[in-house]
Each structure stands twice: as structure tokens, then as C-alpha cells.
Amino acid sequence: MTDTERQRPSLSFEIFPPNTKTSNELLLDTLDELQDLGPHFISVTCSNKQANLQTTTLKLAGYIQKNLKVPSIAHITAAYSSKQEIREALQTLDRFKTKRILALRGDIYEDKQPTGDFQHASELIQFIKKEDPTFQISGACHPEIHPEAASRVADLHHLKEKVDSGCDDLITQLFFDNDIFYRFRENCEMVGIDVPIYPGIMPIVNRNQALRLIQTTKTALPRKFVAILEKYEHDPASLRAAGLAYAIDQIVDLVTQDSAGIHLYTMNQSQTALSIYRATKTLFKEESLIV
């Protein structure tokens, strides 16, 4: 392995558990195609509204690890989990030989009372590290500022607490302005956060996805990104092409600026991941093909 290969960033993907038998079959096909791209890891999301963590996130993470021989990361949320449920989740993941977790607080719902065992992701991280220190734990971060944070300074303070609790690396929420990420990375360095930070990139490839993004997030939308949405709103093929091109441009810039890696939010669409991989594959390290 050359020095250049060692310095190349990683490429990873995020998928979510399907809701129906048909979508489950489609996801298995998607995973087969993602496997061929040699990802550094594939993460599996978890929602506080999921019926059963064991049969959704954990089962799918185990399938990726055991059947596809690709490292998997299971998302686990804190707010609605009991300590016993977390112990059982760790035991399940250990059986699957899945030793990586993305620890999250998770969304809070007005009509659902949290268990009270964990109020913050940092408490969940501390608990997991105490129960089984062999797990590698990732944390989530917000380059623009957590929606509930009192200020940017307070947000960085809480993020530092999360890292000090035992967080091994960070994965960002999606963003569309790379300058925001670079400022965030500099701020992290200033407060002593020295773990790898993986930028999360979501390619916008259809109108409904774009509308959901605008309605449900507070993510800053740069002028050139808004121009794409407006110009190709009723032209699906052009919107997809322009959305992919925008994401590819983001990725090339991030890699050029020495990002630790790229975490691609696939929305369970293998063709989106494949298009981006083909355009950027020489930027990423080849050893990620090996578990």
C-alpha cells in the first residue's frame, strides 16, 4: 500500500429498514449492488417509531455483516430505549459480529414518553462503553448547529462531551454548502474534538425528495442549489442529472480538502450511489473492499 492510498478517504453508505415485503426484496437487490462498490461500511438507520429494533435495524445490520461481508453500523437511539433493551441489542450485535454503533438521542415525540434511562446520546455512549468496550461508537453532529441548541458554542460544548464520553468518530447530518462544513471542522479543532468527521452527503434526485427536504429541515440551501430546484422542478431527468452533478461537485471538493471520508445517504437507491461512485471512485481507498 502506498502513502497516497493510505491518505485516501473512505466511502460509506446509509440505508434504512424497509416497511413492506416488496421493499425488503428491493433493498436486498440494492445491498448486493452496494456491496460491489466496496464500501468502508454501511450504516442502518433506526427510528423511535419502529416497531421492533431487533427485527429491523439489528437484523439488517447483521445481514450486511454476515452475508455481504461488509462492515455494518447499527443506529441505536437513546430516548425511548431502556438499559435492558440496550444490553439485549449489544448481545444481538455481538452474535452478528457487528461491533459498530451510531449512538443517537433520537427524535422526541409529544405523544410518546421517553423511558428516562438515557436523556442524551452521551449517556448512551457511556453505558455501551461500560457494558462492552469492544464496540466502536460513532456519533452524529450538525455542521450548521443542532436545531435544539441554545447557541453554536453550546452545541460544540455538548458535542465535545459526546466525544469525551467515548465517541470514536462523527458522521454529519446532510448539508449543501461545503463552507459550512469547513467552518464547523475548524471549530471542532478549536475545542479539542480530534476524532475523524465524515461529511454526510444526500444527492437530491427528484422533486418529492426536494420538497420534503425544504419542508422538514433547516439546512441552508445555497443559491446555485435553489436554482437547480427551480429550473428543473418539472423536468425529472434534468433534475436528477443536476442533483447528481451537485453532489459529485460537493464530494470532489470535500475530498480535495482532506475530509476523512464521505458518508452517502442513499435513500435505498443503488443507482444513485452507483452514479456517484463511477464519477469519484479513484478518489477513495481501495482497501475498503476488505472487511
Secondary structure by P-SEA (a helix, b strand, c coil): cccccccbbbbbbbbbbbccaaaaaaaaaaaaaaaaacccbbbbbbbcccccccccaaaaaaaaacccccbbbbbbbcccccaaaaaaaaaaaaaaccccccccccccccccccccccccaaaaaaaaaaacccbbbbbccccccccccccaaaaaaaaaaaaaacccbbbbcccccaaaaaaaaaaaaaaccccbbbbbbbbbccaaaaaaaaacccccccaaaaaaaaaacccaaaaaaaaaaaaaaaaaaaaaacccbbbbbccccaaaaaaaaaacccccccccccc
